[in-house]
Amino acid sequence: MSNLDETLSMLKELTDAHGIPANEHEPREVMKKYITPYADEVTTDNLGSLIAKKVGQEDGPKVMIAGHLDEIGFMVTSIDDKGFLRFQTVGGWWEQVMLAQRVNVVTRKGIVPGVIGSKPPHILTPEARKKPVDKKDMFIDVGAISRREAEEFGIRPGDFVTPVCDFTVMKNENFLMAKAWDNRIGCAIAIEVLRQLQNENHPNIVYGVGTVQEEVGLRGAKTSTYKIQPDIGFAVDVGIAGDTPGVTEKEALAKAGKGPQLIMYDASMVAHRGLRDFVVDIAEKENIPYQMDFVPGGGTDSGSIHLTAQGVPALSITIATRYIHTHAAILHREDFENAVKLIVEVVKRLDRDKVNEITYD
């Protein structure tokens, strides 16, 4: 199998895996499978974040590269007498992308398919058609005729629910569609960075991390960073693509296929100036495309990483992705490849003196 085929297989397994916050076992096992061959040690913290350690030099600075394992989804809160499921959103959802969408209810007995129910337009008043349905009024239909039958399917309150969208290579093969790009692409970047560093000499200790519970408060990044105590931190995540109809440059600057985004500012962190400039200089020297961007309404794991212990110089490197926080998102393969290339080059150029220079600039 070619490396390209292996990469697509990895991306498919990562994105098809089911795992909302606090239920990341399945994507963690996929990440573990792919990153273990390139790590000296693979452990977890007590919340379940995966930590793969690769030593370049034993006393070298610690460099953390973190993608988060969790995806946005739902949790069953109750089952009514007719077998319909009420649910709680887990992570950020906008009502207008939810109705009539297929879902998988993940039970101890296995997957139960369902759909978020909706009224047909024929019975809606003109006023009702203009208003989004409130999340609290939505339900999931799993084809059960009673609470008892739904329970016989294995469904219980607390079971988690994920969107349905199989990994798809689009007609233009540079574009890849899947659920959970947010943020299995970050996990894939961490895996691929360790793979490409396996035959490189560098004086650092590199940690490829899959954090948990990012979508509900950057929680796994807190615990995993505390365990690692890194000198430098990178959160690798999705960003917003501003190249679709209706999105203005005031809302999002980046375009899919034009290089990874370096996030100057988001709601969780202002980028560390010294680290940002160091990364930009390397990108320009190596002719790696990149885009400067900002996300005033969101954050990444860098928001927790940079506040750990005495503080960690950190930067978010993201992939411009269309339709994030929906059932189906699209990104560009070359942005993934260039993000990996950039981080590998950064690691190769980091050493204790450079880390000190960046930290105390």
N, C-alpha and C positions, 0 to 999 in steps of 0.2 A: 504494500500500500504506500502511495506517495505521501510526503509530508503534508501536501495540500489536502489530500483525502483524510489524513489523520486529524488535521485541524478542523475540517468540517464535521467529522465525527465527534470531536470534542465539543464543538460549539452546539451541535445538536443535543448531545447528552446533557450538557449543562442547562440549556434553555428548556428542554422538555421536562426536566426534573421538577417535582412539585416541592415548594418550600416557602411558606410565608413566615413572617417574623415569629421566632420561638419554635418553629417547626422546620428547621433547616437540615434535618438528617440526610434526606435524599440528595440534594445538591452537594452537601459536604462530602458524601461518599464518592460522588462523581469527581469532585475536585481532588480528593485524596488519591483516587485511582490515577489521575493524570499527572499530579505534581510529585508523588512519592519517588518515581525513578530519578528525579533531578535534585532531591533533597537529602541532606545528611540525617535529618531528624524531622519527624512529623508529630506534632502534639496538638492538643486543644486546650483552651482555657475552660473555666468552669461553667461558662454559658454556652460553650459549643463552637466558638470560633476556631477555625483550622489555622495552624501556624506551621509552615514548612520552612525549615532553617537550612541555609546553604553557606558553608564557611569558605570564604576566599582566603582570609588570614585571621587566625584565632583572636588576636588582640585588635582587630580592625574595627572601624565604626559600624554601627548597626543601621541598616537601611531597610525600612519597612515599606512594602508595596501591598496595599490593601484594597481588595474588591469585596463587596458584600454579597453574601450568599442568598439573602432573603429577597423575595419579590412581594409586591403588593397583592392582596387577595382579600378573602373574607373568612369569617368564622361563624359557624352555626350557633345561634343563641337559643332557638326553641323550634319545636315541631308542632304544628297545629293539628286539630282533630282530623283534617282532611289530608294530611301528609305533606303539606307545604312547609318549607323551611324559612324561618326568619333568620336574619344574619346581621352581623356587625362588619363594617369595613375595617380592614387592617392595612394601614398605609393610606396615602392620599388618593381619593377617587373623586371624579367629577360626574355627577349624575347622568349627564347626557351621553356618556360613553358606556353605560352599564346595561340599560334595558335590552332585553331580547338577545343577550350574549350567552354563549355556551360556557359552562363551568364544569369542573370536576370536584366532587366532594370526596375528600381523602379520609377514609375510615380505617379502623383497625382490620376490617375484613377486605379492604381493597377500594378501588375507585368506583364511585357511583356518578354516572353522568347526569347533568341537569342543565337547566336554562333559567336565567333570571326572567320571570314572567312579565308580560306587558299587555295592556289593553289594545285591541284593534282600533284603528282610527275611526271606524264606522260608528262607534258608540261614544266618541269623545265630543264634547262641545267645542266650538271654535276657541273659546277661552282656555280650555284644558289643553288643547293641542299646542298652545304657545308656552306652556309652563313645564319646566322639568319636574319629573316625579321625585319627591323627597326620598332619600335613601332609606329612611326609617319605614317607608310604606312599601318597599320592594320585598319580593319573596323569590325563593328558588323552587322550581318545579322539577322533581326527580321522578315523576311518573308513579308516585305512590298514591293509593286511594285512602290511606288512613295513617294515623300516627304509628299504629302497630306495624303496618307494612314497611314504613320508612325505617323503623327501628329494626325490623327483620333484615333490611338491607345492610344494617350495621351502623346506621347514622345515629350519632349522639350529639347533644349540645357540646360545644368545644371542638368538634371536628373542623378542620380547615378546608378552605375552598380556593381553587386556583382557576385562572382563566384558561381557555382552550385556544391554542394556536400552535400547530406543529411547526417546527423549524423548517423554513422554506428558502431555497436558493431561487432568486427571482430570475426572470428572463434575461435581464442584464445581470450577469453572475457576480458583479461587484456588490450588488445589494442583497442583503440577507434579512429575512423577516422572521420574527419569533415573538413569543411572549418572554417576559423575564430578561430581556436584554439588560434591564435595570434590575440586578446588576451582574448577571452572569458574564457579561463581556469583561468586567473588571477582574473577575476570577480567572477568566481565560488569559487576560494580559499577565497576571501574576504567574500563571503556569508557564506561559511562553517565555517570559523573561528568565525564569530559572532554567528553562530548557536551553536557551541561547547562551546563557552564562556558563554552562557546564564545562566548556573547553576554553574559557577565557580566564586569564590571570587578572585578579583584582584584589586589592587589600581590604575587603569589606566582609561583613557578615550580612547576607541578604535574607530577608524574611518575606516569603510569599504568603499572604494571609487572606483567608475568606472569613469575613466578619459576619456576625449575626445581628439581627434586630436593628439594622440601619434605618429602615423605613419608619420606625416608631421612636426614633430619638438617638440614633448613632450609638447604640448601647454596647454592642460587641466591640466596637472600636475602642471604647473606654477600657474594657477589661483586657483585651488582647494587647493594646499598647502598654498598659500597666505591666503586663507580664513580660513583654519584650524589652521595654525601656529603650526605644530606638534613639539614635542620634539625628536621623533624617526620616521624614515620613512622606509617602505619596499615597493619596487616595486615588484609585482609578475607577471611574464610574461613567455613566452616561451623562451627556449634556443635552441641551436643547438645540435642535436643528432649526435654523431660521430660513430655510430654503423652500418652504411650501406655501401655497397660496394663502393669503390672509395674515401671515406672520411678518411683521415689519422689523427693520434693523434696530429700532428702538427696543424691541422686545427680545430679539435674539440675533446675534451677529453671525454665527457660524453656519457653514454649509457642509452637508455630508460629502465626503470625498476630498476635502481640502486640508486634511491634516487634523491631528488631535488638538483639543482645546486646552489652553492653559488658563485656569480660572483666576482672574485677578481679584474678584470679590464675590462672595455669596453671603447668605444670611447667617452662616455658621463661622465664617473666617475671612479675614483679609489675607491674601497670599503673602508669604514671607518674601520680602523683597530680594534678599541675597540669593535665596534658592531659586526664585523665579528668574532672576537675571542670569544665573549660572546655567539653568536649563535652556533659556532662550539662546545664549551664546553657543551652546553645543548644537542646538537645532540648526542655527544659521551656518555654523562651521561645517556640519555634516550634510547640509542641504536637505534636511528633513522638514517637510511642510508642517506648519503649526498655525493655530488661530488663537488670538487673545479674546477672552470672552468674560462675561459676568452673568451671575444668576441671582438677582436680588431677592427672589422669592423662594429659594431652596438652599439646601446645604448638602455636604458630603461628609464622609468619615473623617476628613481632615479637620472638621470642626471639633471632634473629640481628640484626635491624635495630637494636635498642636497644644492642647491644654494639659497633657499628661505630665505629672511630676513637675520638673522645673521648666517645662516647655520644650516643644519639639519643632524645629523649623519644618514646615510642611507646605505642600502644594497639591492641588487637585488637577489631575490630568484626565480629561474626559473625552468621550466619543460622541460627536454630534449625532443625535438619534431622533428620528421622526416618530411622533405619536407615543411618547413615553407616558406611562401611567394609564395605559389602555390595554385592551386584550392583545393587540398586535402592533409591534414597533419595527422600524426598518433602520438599519445602519449600513455603512459602507465598509467593505472588507479592508480597503487600503488604509483607512483611519486606524483600524485595529493593528495592522502590520506596522504602521509608522509610529504608533504609540509604543509598541514593544521595542522597536528600533531605537527610539529616543531614550527610553528608560535604560536600556542596555548600555548605550553610550554614556549616559550619566553615571551609572554605577561604575563603569570602567575608569572614569575620571575622578571619582571620589576617593579621598584618602583622609587620614586624620587631620592633616594640615588644611585641606580644602574644607572639611567640615567645620573646623575651628574658624576659618576665615568667613565662611557663610554665617555661622552662628553669631559671631561677635562683630560683624561688619557694622 
